[in-house]
């Protein structure tokens, strides 16, 4: 779901989705989720930086 939201330029919603459901995932999946979350933070920050300029 988060990947689809990212592709739709809705990174903030994707971040919220991962953060709200991360604790329900098994420990083995958390590293993968964390990697997606880091990528979303980068995209989100880049979007905010673009708006400032």
PDBQT receptor file of N, H, CA, C and O in Angstrom, charges set to zero:
ATOM      1  N   UNK A   1       0.823  -1.183   0.000  1.00  0.00    +0.000 N 
ATOM      2  CA  UNK A   1       0.000   0.000   0.000  1.00  0.00    +0.000 C 
ATOM      3  C   UNK A   1       0.874   1.255   0.000  1.00  0.00    +0.000 C 
ATOM      4  O   UNK A   1       0.585   2.212  -0.719  1.00  0.00    +0.000 OA
ATOM      5  N   UNK A   2       1.925   1.255   0.793  1.00  0.00    +0.000 N 
ATOM      6  H   UNK A   2       2.159   0.478   1.377  1.00  0.00    +0.000 HD
ATOM      7  CA  UNK A   2       2.798   2.424   0.884  1.00  0.00    +0.000 C 
ATOM      8  C   UNK A   2       3.485   2.698  -0.448  1.00  0.00    +0.000 C 
ATOM      9  O   UNK A   2       3.675   3.856  -0.821  1.00  0.00    +0.000 OA
ATOM     10  N   UNK A   3       3.851   1.665  -1.152  1.00  0.00    +0.000 N 
ATOM     11  H   UNK A   3       3.697   0.725  -0.849  1.00  0.00    +0.000 HD
ATOM     12  CA  UNK A   3       4.508   1.846  -2.443  1.00  0.00    +0.000 C 
ATOM     13  C   UNK A   3       3.550   2.481  -3.449  1.00  0.00    +0.000 C 
ATOM     14  O   UNK A   3       3.953   3.333  -4.241  1.00  0.00    +0.000 OA
ATOM     15  N   UNK A   4       2.305   2.073  -3.419  1.00  0.00    +0.000 N 
ATOM     16  H   UNK A   4       1.978   1.380  -2.775  1.00  0.00    +0.000 HD
ATOM     17  CA  UNK A   4       1.305   2.653  -4.318  1.00  0.00    +0.000 C 
ATOM     18  C   UNK A   4       1.079   4.121  -3.980  1.00  0.00    +0.000 C 
ATOM     19  O   UNK A   4       0.967   4.958  -4.876  1.00  0.00    +0.000 OA
ATOM     20  N   UNK A   5       1.014   4.432  -2.694  1.00  0.00    +0.000 N 
ATOM     21  H   UNK A   5       1.105   3.752  -1.967  1.00  0.00    +0.000 HD
ATOM     22  CA  UNK A   5       0.855   5.829  -2.285  1.00  0.00    +0.000 C 
ATOM     23  C   UNK A   5       2.052   6.666  -2.721  1.00  0.00    +0.000 C 
ATOM     24  O   UNK A   5       1.893   7.812  -3.139  1.00  0.00    +0.000 OA
ATOM     25  N   UNK A   6       3.235   6.100  -2.625  1.00  0.00    +0.000 N 
ATOM     26  H   UNK A   6       3.364   5.169  -2.285  1.00  0.00    +0.000 HD
ATOM     27  CA  UNK A   6       4.431   6.822  -3.071  1.00  0.00    +0.000 C 
ATOM     28  C   UNK A   6       4.360   7.116  -4.563  1.00  0.00    +0.000 C 
ATOM     29  O   UNK A   6       4.689   8.220  -4.996  1.00  0.00    +0.000 OA
ATOM     30  N   UNK A   7       3.935   6.139  -5.344  1.00  0.00    +0.000 N 
ATOM     31  H   UNK A   7       3.668   5.242  -4.992  1.00  0.00    +0.000 HD
ATOM     32  CA  UNK A   7       3.832   6.327  -6.785  1.00  0.00    +0.000 C 
ATOM     33  C   UNK A   7       2.779   7.368  -7.143  1.00  0.00    +0.000 C 
ATOM     34  O   UNK A   7       2.853   7.990  -8.202  1.00  0.00    +0.000 OA
ATOM     35  N   UNK A   8       1.803   7.557  -6.266  1.00  0.00    +0.000 N 
ATOM     36  H   UNK A   8       1.743   7.052  -5.405  1.00  0.00    +0.000 HD
ATOM     37  CA  UNK A   8       0.747   8.549  -6.483  1.00  0.00    +0.000 C 
ATOM     38  C   UNK A   8       1.127   9.906  -5.884  1.00  0.00    +0.000 C 
ATOM     39  O   UNK A   8       0.276  10.782  -5.729  1.00  0.00    +0.000 OA
ATOM     40  N   UNK A   9       2.409  10.072  -5.548  1.00  0.00    +0.000 N 
ATOM     41  H   UNK A   9       3.100   9.361  -5.673  1.00  0.00    +0.000 HD
ATOM     42  CA  UNK A   9       2.915  11.317  -4.949  1.00  0.00    +0.000 C 
ATOM     43  C   UNK A   9       2.195  11.655  -3.639  1.00  0.00    +0.000 C 
ATOM     44  O   UNK A   9       1.869  12.812  -3.372  1.00  0.00    +0.000 OA
ATOM     45  N   UNK A  10       1.962  10.639  -2.849  1.00  0.00    +0.000 N 
ATOM     46  H   UNK A  10       2.227   9.700  -3.066  1.00  0.00    +0.000 HD
ATOM     47  CA  UNK A  10       1.314  10.815  -1.541  1.00  0.00    +0.000 C 
ATOM     48  C   UNK A  10       2.206  10.215  -0.458  1.00  0.00    +0.000 C 
ATOM     49  O   UNK A  10       1.784   9.357   0.317  1.00  0.00    +0.000 OA
ATOM     50  N   UNK A  11       3.460  10.694  -0.426  1.00  0.00    +0.000 N 
ATOM     51  H   UNK A  11       3.803  11.391  -1.056  1.00  0.00    +0.000 HD
ATOM     52  CA  UNK A  11       4.468  10.148   0.478  1.00  0.00    +0.000 C 
ATOM     53  C   UNK A  11       4.085  10.322   1.942  1.00  0.00    +0.000 C 
ATOM     54  O   UNK A  11       4.323   9.426   2.752  1.00  0.00    +0.000 OA
ATOM     55  N   UNK A  12       3.504  11.449   2.288  1.00  0.00    +0.000 N 
ATOM     56  H   UNK A  12       3.311  12.177   1.630  1.00  0.00    +0.000 HD
ATOM     57  CA  UNK A  12       3.124  11.683   3.693  1.00  0.00    +0.000 C 
ATOM     58  C   UNK A  12       2.121  10.637   4.176  1.00  0.00    +0.000 C 
ATOM     59  O   UNK A  12       2.225  10.150   5.301  1.00  0.00    +0.000 OA
ATOM     60  N   UNK A  13       1.160  10.295   3.337  1.00  0.00    +0.000 N 
ATOM     61  H   UNK A  13       1.076  10.690   2.422  1.00  0.00    +0.000 HD
ATOM     62  CA  UNK A  13       0.176   9.281   3.707  1.00  0.00    +0.000 C 
ATOM     63  C   UNK A  13       0.825   7.901   3.803  1.00  0.00    +0.000 C 
ATOM     64  O   UNK A  13       0.460   7.097   4.660  1.00  0.00    +0.000 OA
ATOM     65  N   UNK A  14       1.778   7.635   2.932  1.00  0.00    +0.000 N 
ATOM     66  H   UNK A  14       2.075   8.289   2.236  1.00  0.00    +0.000 HD
ATOM     67  CA  UNK A  14       2.487   6.360   2.975  1.00  0.00    +0.000 C 
ATOM     68  C   UNK A  14       3.292   6.237   4.268  1.00  0.00    +0.000 C 
ATOM     69  O   UNK A  14       3.339   5.171   4.881  1.00  0.00    +0.000 OA
ATOM     70  N   UNK A  15       3.927   7.342   4.676  1.00  0.00    +0.000 N 
ATOM     71  H   UNK A  15       3.889   8.209   4.178  1.00  0.00    +0.000 HD
ATOM     72  CA  UNK A  15       4.686   7.344   5.929  1.00  0.00    +0.000 C 
ATOM     73  C   UNK A  15       3.757   7.063   7.105  1.00  0.00    +0.000 C 
ATOM     74  O   UNK A  15       4.083   6.262   7.982  1.00  0.00    +0.000 OA
ATOM     75  N   UNK A  16       2.615   7.713   7.123  1.00  0.00    +0.000 N 
ATOM     76  H   UNK A  16       2.350   8.364   6.411  1.00  0.00    +0.000 HD
ATOM     77  CA  UNK A  16       1.648   7.488   8.204  1.00  0.00    +0.000 C 
ATOM     78  C   UNK A  16       1.167   6.033   8.235  1.00  0.00    +0.000 C 
ATOM     79  O   UNK A  16       1.010   5.443   9.304  1.00  0.00    +0.000 OA
ATOM     80  N   UNK A  17       0.937   5.472   7.054  1.00  0.00    +0.000 N 
ATOM     81  H   UNK A  17       1.065   5.951   6.186  1.00  0.00    +0.000 HD
ATOM     82  CA  UNK A  17       0.466   4.083   6.980  1.00  0.00    +0.000 C 
ATOM     83  C   UNK A  17       1.502   3.120   7.551  1.00  0.00    +0.000 C 
ATOM     84  O   UNK A  17       1.165   2.235   8.338  1.00  0.00    +0.000 OA
ATOM     85  N   UNK A  18       2.756   3.290   7.157  1.00  0.00    +0.000 N 
ATOM     86  H   UNK A  18       3.030   4.009   6.518  1.00  0.00    +0.000 HD
ATOM     87  CA  UNK A  18       3.804   2.405   7.664  1.00  0.00    +0.000 C 
ATOM     88  C   UNK A  18       3.980   2.579   9.165  1.00  0.00    +0.000 C 
ATOM     89  O   UNK A  18       4.093   1.598   9.900  1.00  0.00    +0.000 OA
ATOM     90  N   UNK A  19       4.003   3.810   9.613  1.00  0.00    +0.000 N 
ATOM     91  H   UNK A  19       3.911   4.607   9.016  1.00  0.00    +0.000 HD
ATOM     92  CA  UNK A  19       4.206   4.042  11.044  1.00  0.00    +0.000 C 
ATOM     93  C   UNK A  19       3.065   3.471  11.882  1.00  0.00    +0.000 C 
ATOM     94  O   UNK A  19       3.297   3.003  12.997  1.00  0.00    +0.000 OA
ATOM     95  N   UNK A  20       1.847   3.502  11.366  1.00  0.00    +0.000 N 
ATOM     96  H   UNK A  20       1.659   3.882  10.460  1.00  0.00    +0.000 HD
ATOM     97  CA  UNK A  20       0.720   3.009  12.147  1.00  0.00    +0.000 C 
ATOM     98  C   UNK A  20       0.635   1.485  12.179  1.00  0.00    +0.000 C 
ATOM     99  O   UNK A  20       0.098   0.924  13.135  1.00  0.00    +0.000 OA
ATOM    100  N   UNK A  21       1.157   0.797  11.146  1.00  0.00    +0.000 N 
ATOM    101  H   UNK A  21       1.593   1.252  10.370  1.00  0.00    +0.000 HD
ATOM    102  CA  UNK A  21       1.050  -0.657  11.093  1.00  0.00    +0.000 C 
ATOM    103  C   UNK A  21       2.358  -1.390  11.331  1.00  0.00    +0.000 C 
ATOM    104  O   UNK A  21       2.370  -2.621  11.357  1.00  0.00    +0.000 OA
ATOM    105  N   UNK A  22       3.457  -0.672  11.505  1.00  0.00    +0.000 N 
ATOM    106  H   UNK A  22       3.447   0.328  11.483  1.00  0.00    +0.000 HD
ATOM    107  CA  UNK A  22       4.775  -1.300  11.643  1.00  0.00    +0.000 C 
ATOM    108  C   UNK A  22       4.836  -2.248  12.840  1.00  0.00    +0.000 C 
ATOM    109  O   UNK A  22       5.457  -3.307  12.757  1.00  0.00    +0.000 OA
ATOM    110  N   UNK A  23       4.206  -1.880  13.938  1.00  0.00    +0.000 N 
ATOM    111  H   UNK A  23       3.702  -1.019  14.005  1.00  0.00    +0.000 HD
ATOM    112  CA  UNK A  23       4.276  -2.718  15.142  1.00  0.00    +0.000 C 
ATOM    113  C   UNK A  23       3.520  -4.039  14.996  1.00  0.00    +0.000 C 
ATOM    114  O   UNK A  23       3.722  -4.954  15.794  1.00  0.00    +0.000 OA
ATOM    115  N   UNK A  24       2.668  -4.147  14.005  1.00  0.00    +0.000 N 
ATOM    116  H   UNK A  24       2.504  -3.403  13.357  1.00  0.00    +0.000 HD
ATOM    117  CA  UNK A  24       1.910  -5.383  13.783  1.00  0.00    +0.000 C 
ATOM    118  C   UNK A  24       2.668  -6.386  12.914  1.00  0.00    +0.000 C 
ATOM    119  O   UNK A  24       2.268  -7.546  12.813  1.00  0.00    +0.000 OA
ATOM    120  N   UNK A  25       3.743  -5.951  12.297  1.00  0.00    +0.000 N 
ATOM    121  H   UNK A  25       4.068  -5.009  12.379  1.00  0.00    +0.000 HD
ATOM    122  CA  UNK A  25       4.518  -6.818  11.407  1.00  0.00    +0.000 C 
ATOM    123  C   UNK A  25       5.533  -7.628  12.205  1.00  0.00    +0.000 C 
ATOM    124  O   UNK A  25       5.997  -7.191  13.258  1.00  0.00    +0.000 OA
ATOM    125  N   UNK A  26       5.877  -8.815  11.696  1.00  0.00    +0.000 N 
ATOM    126  H   UNK A  26       5.500  -9.170  10.841  1.00  0.00    +0.000 HD
ATOM    127  CA  UNK A  26       6.915  -9.604  12.368  1.00  0.00    +0.000 C 
ATOM    128  C   UNK A  26       8.262  -8.891  12.281  1.00  0.00    +0.000 C 
ATOM    129  O   UNK A  26       8.497  -8.086  11.379  1.00  0.00    +0.000 OA
ATOM    130  N   UNK A  27       9.118  -9.192  13.209  1.00  0.00    +0.000 N 
ATOM    131  H   UNK A  27       8.927  -9.846  13.942  1.00  0.00    +0.000 HD
ATOM    132  CA  UNK A  27      10.439  -8.552  13.266  1.00  0.00    +0.000 C 
ATOM    133  C   UNK A  27      11.228  -8.730  11.975  1.00  0.00    +0.000 C 
ATOM    134  O   UNK A  27      12.003  -7.851  11.598  1.00  0.00    +0.000 OA
ATOM    135  N   UNK A  28      11.043  -9.843  11.303  1.00  0.00    +0.000 N 
ATOM    136  H   UNK A  28      10.413 -10.557  11.609  1.00  0.00    +0.000 HD
ATOM    137  CA  UNK A  28      11.781 -10.110  10.069  1.00  0.00    +0.000 C 
ATOM    138  C   UNK A  28      11.405  -9.118   8.967  1.00  0.00    +0.000 C 
ATOM    139  O   UNK A  28      12.224  -8.836   8.092  1.00  0.00    +0.000 OA
ATOM    140  N   UNK A  29      10.197  -8.591   8.996  1.00  0.00    +0.000 N 
ATOM    141  H   UNK A  29       9.532  -8.820   9.707  1.00  0.00    +0.000 HD
ATOM    142  CA  UNK A  29       9.729  -7.676   7.951  1.00  0.00    +0.000 C 
ATOM    143  C   UNK A  29      10.044  -6.217   8.278  1.00  0.00    +0.000 C 
ATOM    144  O   UNK A  29       9.944  -5.357   7.403  1.00  0.00    +0.000 OA
ATOM    145  N   UNK A  30      10.413  -5.934   9.488  1.00  0.00    +0.000 N 
ATOM    146  H   UNK A  30      10.494  -6.632  10.199  1.00  0.00    +0.000 HD
ATOM    147  CA  UNK A  30      10.613  -4.541   9.889  1.00  0.00    +0.000 C 
ATOM    148  C   UNK A  30      11.783  -3.869   9.194  1.00  0.00    +0.000 C 
ATOM    149  O   UNK A  30      11.714  -2.675   8.900  1.00  0.00    +0.000 OA
ATOM    150  N   UNK A  31      12.851  -4.599   8.925  1.00  0.00    +0.000 N 
ATOM    151  H   UNK A  31      12.907  -5.568   9.163  1.00  0.00    +0.000 HD
ATOM    152  CA  UNK A  31      13.983  -3.997   8.232  1.00  0.00    +0.000 C 
ATOM    153  C   UNK A  31      13.568  -3.538   6.835  1.00  0.00    +0.000 C 
ATOM    154  O   UNK A  31      13.956  -2.462   6.380  1.00  0.00    +0.000 OA
ATOM    155  N   UNK A  32      12.785  -4.362   6.175  1.00  0.00    +0.000 N 
ATOM    156  H   UNK A  32      12.470  -5.236   6.545  1.00  0.00    +0.000 HD
ATOM    157  CA  UNK A  32      12.292  -4.002   4.851  1.00  0.00    +0.000 C 
ATOM    158  C   UNK A  32      11.382  -2.777   4.923  1.00  0.00    +0.000 C 
ATOM    159  O   UNK A  32      11.484  -1.874   4.093  1.00  0.00    +0.000 OA
ATOM    160  N   UNK A  33      10.506  -2.750   5.902  1.00  0.00    +0.000 N 
ATOM    161  H   UNK A  33      10.423  -3.484   6.576  1.00  0.00    +0.000 HD
ATOM    162  CA  UNK A  33       9.629  -1.587   6.097  1.00  0.00    +0.000 C 
ATOM    163  C   UNK A  33      10.428  -0.336   6.418  1.00  0.00    +0.000 C 
ATOM    164  O   UNK A  33      10.111   0.753   5.940  1.00  0.00    +0.000 OA
ATOM    165  N   UNK A  34      11.456  -0.494   7.223  1.00  0.00    +0.000 N 
ATOM    166  H   UNK A  34      11.714  -1.378   7.612  1.00  0.00    +0.000 HD
ATOM    167  CA  UNK A  34      12.294   0.653   7.573  1.00  0.00    +0.000 C 
ATOM    168  C   UNK A  34      12.990   1.228   6.344  1.00  0.00    +0.000 C 
ATOM    169  O   UNK A  34      13.149   2.443   6.230  1.00  0.00    +0.000 OA
ATOM    170  N   UNK A  35      13.405   0.359   5.426  1.00  0.00    +0.000 N 
ATOM    171  H   UNK A  35      13.276  -0.628   5.519  1.00  0.00    +0.000 HD
ATOM    172  CA  UNK A  35      14.033   0.825   4.198  1.00  0.00    +0.000 C 
ATOM    173  C   UNK A  35      13.043   1.617   3.336  1.00  0.00    +0.000 C 
ATOM    174  O   UNK A  35      13.395   2.648   2.762  1.00  0.00    +0.000 OA
ATOM    175  N   UNK A  36      11.822   1.131   3.253  1.00  0.00    +0.000 N 
ATOM    176  H   UNK A  36      11.536   0.293   3.719  1.00  0.00    +0.000 HD
ATOM    177  CA  UNK A  36      10.786   1.855   2.510  1.00  0.00    +0.000 C 
ATOM    178  C   UNK A  36      10.505   3.181   3.189  1.00  0.00    +0.000 C 
ATOM    179  O   UNK A  36      10.336   4.203   2.524  1.00  0.00    +0.000 OA
ATOM    180  N   UNK A  37      10.454   3.167   4.511  1.00  0.00    +0.000 N 
ATOM    181  H   UNK A  37      10.591   2.337   5.051  1.00  0.00    +0.000 HD
ATOM    182  CA  UNK A  37      10.185   4.381   5.271  1.00  0.00    +0.000 C 
ATOM    183  C   UNK A  37      11.283   5.424   5.060  1.00  0.00    +0.000 C 
ATOM    184  O   UNK A  37      10.988   6.610   4.911  1.00  0.00    +0.000 OA
ATOM    185  N   UNK A  38      12.527   4.997   5.047  1.00  0.00    +0.000 N 
ATOM    186  H   UNK A  38      12.766   4.034   5.168  1.00  0.00    +0.000 HD
ATOM    187  CA  UNK A  38      13.632   5.925   4.783  1.00  0.00    +0.000 C 
ATOM    188  C   UNK A  38      13.516   6.544   3.393  1.00  0.00    +0.000 C 
ATOM    189  O   UNK A  38      13.731   7.743   3.217  1.00  0.00    +0.000 OA
ATOM    190  N   UNK A  39      13.178   5.724   2.424  1.00  0.00    +0.000 N 
ATOM    191  H   UNK A  39      13.003   4.750   2.568  1.00  0.00    +0.000 HD
ATOM    192  CA  UNK A  39      13.000   6.235   1.067  1.00  0.00    +0.000 C 
ATOM    193  C   UNK A  39      11.857   7.249   1.011  1.00  0.00    +0.000 C 
ATOM    194  O   UNK A  39      11.959   8.263   0.321  1.00  0.00    +0.000 OA
ATOM    195  N   UNK A  40      10.787   6.983   1.724  1.00  0.00    +0.000 N 
ATOM    196  H   UNK A  40      10.704   6.159   2.285  1.00  0.00    +0.000 HD
ATOM    197  CA  UNK A  40       9.653   7.912   1.748  1.00  0.00    +0.000 C 
ATOM    198  C   UNK A  40      10.021   9.226   2.420  1.00  0.00    +0.000 C 
ATOM    199  O   UNK A  40       9.596  10.292   1.974  1.00  0.00    +0.000 OA
ATOM    200  N   UNK A  41      10.802   9.160   3.484  1.00  0.00    +0.000 N 
ATOM    201  H   UNK A  41      11.147   8.294   3.847  1.00  0.00    +0.000 HD
ATOM    202  CA  UNK A  41      11.254  10.389   4.138  1.00  0.00    +0.000 C 
ATOM    203  C   UNK A  41      12.084  11.237   3.177  1.00  0.00    +0.000 C 
ATOM    204  O   UNK A  41      11.955  12.461   3.149  1.00  0.00    +0.000 OA
ATOM    205  N   UNK A  42      12.936  10.579   2.390  1.00  0.00    +0.000 N 
ATOM    206  H   UNK A  42      13.041   9.585   2.412  1.00  0.00    +0.000 HD
ATOM    207  CA  UNK A  42      13.748  11.307   1.412  1.00  0.00    +0.000 C 
ATOM    208  C   UNK A  42      12.868  11.981   0.369  1.00  0.00    +0.000 C 
ATOM    209  O   UNK A  42      13.083  13.146   0.033  1.00  0.00    +0.000 OA
ATOM    210  N   UNK A  43      11.891  11.263  -0.138  1.00  0.00    +0.000 N 
ATOM    211  H   UNK A  43      11.717  10.317   0.136  1.00  0.00    +0.000 HD
ATOM    212  CA  UNK A  43      10.979  11.816  -1.140  1.00  0.00    +0.000 C 
ATOM    213  C   UNK A  43      10.182  12.961  -0.536  1.00  0.00    +0.000 C 
ATOM    214  O   UNK A  43      10.014  14.008  -1.162  1.00  0.00    +0.000 OA
ATOM    215  N   UNK A  44       9.699  12.764   0.665  1.00  0.00    +0.000 N 
ATOM    216  H   UNK A  44       9.835  11.914   1.174  1.00  0.00    +0.000 HD
ATOM    217  CA  UNK A  44       8.889  13.783   1.331  1.00  0.00    +0.000 C 
ATOM    218  C   UNK A  44       9.700  15.050   1.574  1.00  0.00    +0.000 C 
ATOM    219  O   UNK A  44       9.213  16.156   1.343  1.00  0.00    +0.000 OA
ATOM    220  N   UNK A  45      10.920  14.893   2.032  1.00  0.00    +0.000 N 
ATOM    221  H   UNK A  45      11.316  13.994   2.219  1.00  0.00    +0.000 HD
ATOM    222  CA  UNK A  45      11.786  16.052   2.290  1.00  0.00    +0.000 C 
ATOM    223  C   UNK A  45      12.118  16.766   0.981  1.00  0.00    +0.000 C 
ATOM    224  O   UNK A  45      12.181  17.995   0.949  1.00  0.00    +0.000 OA
ATOM    225  N   UNK A  46      12.330  16.018  -0.088  1.00  0.00    +0.000 N 
ATOM    226  H   UNK A  46      12.279  15.020  -0.062  1.00  0.00    +0.000 HD
ATOM    227  CA  UNK A  46      12.634  16.629  -1.385  1.00  0.00    +0.000 C 
ATOM    228  C   UNK A  46      11.447  17.440  -1.877  1.00  0.00    +0.000 C 
ATOM    229  O   UNK A  46      11.624  18.505  -2.469  1.00  0.00    +0.000 OA
ATOM    230  N   UNK A  47      10.254  16.951  -1.639  1.00  0.00    +0.000 N 
ATOM    231  H   UNK A  47      10.111  16.086  -1.158  1.00  0.00    +0.000 HD
ATOM    232  CA  UNK A  47       9.050  17.685  -2.047  1.00  0.00    +0.000 C 
ATOM    233  C   UNK A  47       8.912  18.964  -1.254  1.00  0.00    +0.000 C 
ATOM    234  O   UNK A  47       8.585  20.010  -1.815  1.00  0.00    +0.000 OA
ATOM    235  N   UNK A  48       9.155  18.899   0.039  1.00  0.00    +0.000 N 
ATOM    236  H   UNK A  48       9.421  18.049   0.495  1.00  0.00    +0.000 HD
ATOM    237  CA  UNK A  48       9.053  20.095   0.879  1.00  0.00    +0.000 C 
ATOM    238  C   UNK A  48      10.109  21.121   0.486  1.00  0.00    +0.000 C 
ATOM    239  O   UNK A  48       9.846  22.324   0.491  1.00  0.00    +0.000 OA
ATOM    240  N   UNK A  49      11.307  20.641   0.143  1.00  0.00    +0.000 N 
ATOM    241  H   UNK A  49      11.520  19.664   0.139  1.00  0.00    +0.000 HD
ATOM    242  CA  UNK A  49      12.367  21.545  -0.257  1.00  0.00    +0.000 C 
ATOM    243  C   UNK A  49      12.008  22.244  -1.567  1.00  0.00    +0.000 C 
ATOM    244  O   UNK A  49      12.305  23.425  -1.747  1.00  0.00    +0.000 OA
ATOM    245  N   UNK A  50      11.377  21.525  -2.467  1.00  0.00    +0.000 N 
ATOM    246  H   UNK A  50      11.135  20.565  -2.322  1.00  0.00    +0.000 HD
ATOM    247  CA  UNK A  50      10.978  22.104  -3.741  1.00  0.00    +0.000 C 
ATOM    248  C   UNK A  50       9.957  23.217  -3.528  1.00  0.00    +0.000 C 
ATOM    249  O   UNK A  50       9.999  24.237  -4.216  1.00  0.00    +0.000 OA
ATOM    250  N   UNK A  51       9.046  23.030  -2.586  1.00  0.00    +0.000 N 
ATOM    251  H   UNK A  51       9.011  22.201  -2.027  1.00  0.00    +0.000 HD
ATOM    252  CA  UNK A  51       8.015  24.038  -2.328  1.00  0.00    +0.000 C 
ATOM    253  C   UNK A  51       8.618  25.298  -1.750  1.00  0.00    +0.000 C 
ATOM    254  O   UNK A  51       8.115  26.392  -2.005  1.00  0.00    +0.000 OA
ATOM    255  N   UNK A  52       9.684  25.172  -0.976  1.00  0.00    +0.000 N 
ATOM    256  H   UNK A  52      10.092  24.283  -0.769  1.00  0.00    +0.000 HD
ATOM    257  CA  UNK A  52      10.326  26.340  -0.370  1.00  0.00    +0.000 C 
ATOM    258  C   UNK A  52      10.962  27.208  -1.432  1.00  0.00    +0.000 C 
ATOM    259  O   UNK A  52      10.914  28.435  -1.347  1.00  0.00    +0.000 OA
ATOM    260  N   UNK A  53      11.558  26.581  -2.430  1.00  0.00    +0.000 N 
ATOM    261  H   UNK A  53      11.597  25.584  -2.498  1.00  0.00    +0.000 HD
ATOM    262  CA  UNK A  53      12.249  27.325  -3.480  1.00  0.00    +0.000 C 
ATOM    263  C   UNK A  53      11.208  27.932  -4.366  1.00  0.00    +0.000 C 
ATOM    264  O   UNK A  53      11.543  28.615  -5.334  1.00  0.00    +0.000 OA
TER     265      UNK A  53
